[in-house]
Amino acid sequence: MTLQRKSGLRALTVGAVAISGALVLTACGSDNNSGGSTTSSSASAGSTSSISCATGQINASGSSAQQNAMDAWVKNYQQSCSGATINYKASSSGEGVIDFNQGTDAFAGSDSPITGTDVTDSKSVCTNGQGINIPMVGGPIAIGYNLPGVDGLVLDATTIAKIFNSEITTWDDPAIKALNPSATLPSTKIQTVHRQDDSGTTDNFTNYLHTAAPAAWPYPHAKPWAGKGGQAAAKSSGVSALVKQTEGSIGYFELSYATSQSIPTVKIDTGAAAPVEATSANASAGIATAKITGTSPDLSLDLSAAYTTKADNAYPIVLVTYEVACDKGNKASTLPLTKSFLTYIASEAGQSLLAAESYAPLPTEIATKVRSTVAALS
């Protein structure tokens, strides 16, 4: 039986670059690859801007959350700049930071800001500098499920936490029924799916669970999965693929993976007037609560207020991907292309591609700081 829809949802238009609270997640770092030099030519990047091209080759890796955005950016940049090659390997935030700190990549994507020993380690590849966090992509972490005949499933933070900690094990559990009174829920066993690799998506998802439902999720947030039971899969693509093919399953991944594979997503009962759907616009409202906590030029964000928001149409499970880069000490051979590419993806033209990929563009106030930070990389 189809669940009753509670409210209409606003769509985020591609041109809504200045939407309040929308963020885009990326991270960049120093590169150990040989690269090329800048060129004086510019090439068209869509209909609204131009790219100041650089030549050569850079490698980058990390966050699979931003893979669909990165694929679109790389394709557009390389079509405009024939002398440039950008290789982005979607692995995990943890692997990307390791690669960056080993000096093999020009930048790394991380869904959690680097701190502590990761920053200390970055100083070995950033001459007279260190790795900094530059937010570039934002959006919702969707909870996708495979339950034929049940649409518009509603869950709250406590129920989600108990499901992923194997305390609620069947779909007709009373807690789920209470949130979905008009649904015909089967007695099917719940199969949870989580990331097997150290993941910023896991870090953000478990931060939500620990903040919004601490009694049901007693574990601190972290990149490694800590919950009991469930099945593990590599990267967001692996989690979403397993949910897609497994009846009775539920997993977490970025909205773009749910959209591209037509996987239904959970609406979250936050205490607002109506359960909130995972959309770019609703994530923007959640991300609007973010505060910059990094010390300039680092632009780390605190998203904790989003996790417990009760504002109407504010989706609480949000993620920001950073590009981790050296503020100083980037290799001279790769710095021009690194800066050129990061300048493009932070630009209005680059950000305008995001909504079509189920992400959200940077708000004006954040975008301005990001562009200044990228321009100052040396």
N, C-alpha and C positions, 0 to 999 in steps of 0.2 A: 504494500500500500504506500502511496506517496504521501510524505509528510506535508502538512500545511505550511506554505511560505508565510513568514511573519511580516516581511517588509520589502519594499523595492530597494535596489542598491544603485548607487551612482556609478557610472562608468568613468574611468580616467582617460581622458583624451591624450593622444600622442603629443599634442602641443603643450600640454599642461606642465611645462618645465618648472614653473614657480609654485606649484601646489604646495601648500604648507605641510611640512612634515615628511614629504616624500624624500627618500634617500636612495642612493645607489651604492652598492658595496664593491670595493675593489682594494687591492693592495699591491705595492710594487717594491722591488728590492734591487740590490746591486747585481750585476751580471758578470759572469766569468767567461762569456763567449766573446769571440771576436766580432766586431760590428763594423759599421760604416760611418760615413760622414754625412753632415747635413747637406741639403741642396737648397738652392735659392728659389726653386719652383714651388708653386702652390697648385693643388688640384681640387676639383669640386668634391665636396662631401655632402651629398644631398642637395636640397634646393635652398638651404638657409645659411650655409657657411662654407668655408674653405679650409683645407688642411695645409699647413706649412710642412711639406714632406721632408723626411730624412731618409737616408738610404742605409742599407746594411741588414743585419739579422740579429734578433734578440730572442731568447727563450724565456718563458715564464711558466709557472705552474701553481697549483693550489686549488682553492675553492671550486668545487663542482656546482655550488649554488649559483655562481655567476657565469657558468659555462655558456648558456644560451645567449646571454648578453655579450659575452666576450666573442663568441662566434660571429655575431652580427657586426660587432665593432671591427674585428680583424678583417672580415670580408670586405667591409666598406673601405677601410684604410688601405688595404692592399690593392683594391681596384683603383683607388685614387693615386696611389704612390707605387709605381711599378718597380721601383728599386728597393723596396722594403719587404722583409719577411719577418713575420711575428709568429712564433710558435708558442701557443698556450696549451699546456697539458693539464686537463682537469683531473685532479687526483683527490686531494683532501687538503683542508687548511693546514693540518699538521705536517703533511708531506711538503707542502709548498713552502712553509716557513723553514723547514730543514734544508730544502734545496737552496733557498735564498741565503741562509746563514752559512752554507758551504760554498757560496760564491758561484754556483752554477747557473743561476737565473738572474735576469735583469730586474724582474719584480715578481712578487708572489701575491696570490689572492688568499685572504684569510677572513673567515666569517666572525672571528673574534680578534680584538686588537692584541698585538703582541705586547707582552709585559715581562718583567723579571729577567730570567736567564735568557729568554729569546732576544731581548733587547741587548743584554750584555754580549751574547754571542755574535750579534750583528756587527758589533764594533770591530770584529776581526776582518770583515769584508768591506766596511765603510770607513775608508781612511779619514781619520779626524772627524768622524761623524757616527751616526747610528741609524738603525731602521726606524722609520716612523710610520704611523697608521694614517692612511688617507681614505676616508669614506668615499665610495664611488657608486655603489648599487644598493638599493633598498627594496624591501617587499615583504610579503607574508610567508611564513612557514605554514604550508597547508598540511592538514591531516587528511590524507586520502584513505578511502576504504573501498572494499569490494563486497557488497551485500546486495545481490540482485533483488529488485522489488522495493528497496528502501531508498528513497531520495530525500535530500534535505535533512540528513541526520543531525541532531543537536546533542552536544555534549558540553559539560562544564569542566573546569580545571581539575577538580577533585576526581571526577569520573575518568577523565583522560589519564591522570596519574595512576589511578588504580588499575586501569586497563593495561598500561605499559609496564606496570610492576607486577603483573600476573595475579592481582587480587580480584579482578573481575574477569571471568574467563568465558562467559557465553553471552551471546548477543541479546538474549531475553532476560538478562539480569534486571532486577527491580530498579536499580539506579538508572539504567538506560531507559527502561520503560517510563519512569517518572518524567524524564526529560522529553520523551517522544510518545505522548499519550495516544495520538491518532495513528501510530504506526503498528503494523503487524510484524513483530520482530521474531525471527527464527531462533531456535535453540542451538544454532550453529556455534561451534567452538570458535573463540576469537584467536586469530593468529597474528600477533604483533610482529612488526618488522622494524629493525633499527639498523643504524650504521655499524659496520664492523671495523671501520677505520677511524682514527682520531679525527673528529669533525667539528668544525665551527657551527655547523647546523645543529649537531647534537648539543653543543655547549649552549647555544641560544635556546633550543627547545627545552632542555633540562633546567635552564635558568628560569624560564617561564613556569615550569612545573614546581620548582622549589620555592619560587616567590609567591605564586598564586595559590598553591596547595601544599604548604610545607608539611602538614601532618600526613598527607598521603604520599608525598615524595620526599623522604628524609635525606636523600643524597645531595651533596653540593653539586652545583653545575660544573661540568667538565667536558672536555672533548671526547674522552673515552666513555662508552656506554656503561652505566652502572646498574640499571634496572634488572629485575629478575626475569628469567625466561625469555621467550621470543626467539625470532630467527634473525640472523645478521646478513647484511648484503653490502657490497662495496659501492660507495658513492651514492649520491642522490639518484642517479640513473638506475642503479641496481635495486635500491629500495622501491622506487616507483614501479619498476618492471615486475618485481616480485608481487607487489600488491595488485598490479593489473592482472596477473595470471592466477592468483590464489583466492578462491572464494572464502569469505569469512575473515579476510586479512585487513589490517589497518597499519599505516606507517606515516612517517613525517618526511616532507621534502618541500622544496621551493614550489611556489604556485605554477611556475612555468612547466614543470614536469607533469603536474596534474592536467594542465591545460592541453599540452601537446599530446597526451595519451588518453584524454577524455575520462579521467578518473574523478569520480565525485568526491567532494570535500566536505568536511564537517563544519557546521555552523557552531560558533562558540557562545554559550550562555554566560555572559559576563555580569549579568545583573542590569544591563541596559534595557531599554524598552522592548527590544527584540533581539533574538540571537544574531550574531554578526558573522557574515560570510567572509571567506578569504578572498579579497579582491585588492587590486593595487590601490584603489581609492580608500578603502577601509584601512589598509595597512598604513597609508599616509597619515590618517588621523591618529593612529597609534604611535607612529614614529614622531609625530609632532611634539611629543613630550620629551624627546631626547635632549640631553645636555652634553655639551662638549666638556670633557673632563681631562683631556690631554693637555700637556704643557707645550705651547707653541714651539716648533711647527707641528707637533703631533696633534692629530684631530680625533682622538679616541672619543667615543660617545657612550653615555650611560642610558640604557633603554629600560631600566627597571620600572619606571612609572607606567610604561605601556602595558606591562604584564598584568597590572591590577586595575586598569582603567575600566570605568563603567559608562563612559561616554557613548552616546548613540553612534552607531556606524563606525566605531573604532575597534579594529581587529587587534587583539592583544599579542599574538604570537608573531613577532616581527624579527627581522634579521637585517643587519647591515654588513655588507662585504667591504673590506678594506683592500686597497693596494698597498702593500708594505714595500717601501723604498728607502734607500739611503738618503738622508737629508744632505749629506756631504760625502765625498769620497767615491762617487760612482765612477766606473771606468770610462776614460775619455773616449774609448772606441765605441761604446754603446750608449753613452749618455744622450747624444742628440736624438737617436731614434726613440729611446725610452721617454724623453720629455715630449717629443712630438706626438707620440701615440697617446700618452696620458693627457696631454693638452687637448687632443681631439675628443677622447671619451668623456672628459669633464666639460666640454663645450656644449652650447645649446644644441648644436647639430648632433653630437654624440648622444646626449641625454634624450633627445627626442625620439630615438629609436627604441627606448626601453619599454614604453607602455605596450607596444605591440608584442613584446616578449614576456609580458606579465610581470614586469618589474615597475618600479616607480622612479621618476627622475628626481635629481637633487633639487631641494628648495633653493631659492635665490641666495639666501643668506649663507647657506652651507656651500653652495656652488662657488660663490665668490671667494671664500676662504680656501677651498680646494684648489681653485685655479691659481691663486697667489702662491700656495705651497708648492704646486707642481712647477711653476715658473722659477721658483727659487732653488730647485734641486741643482746640485753642482757636483 
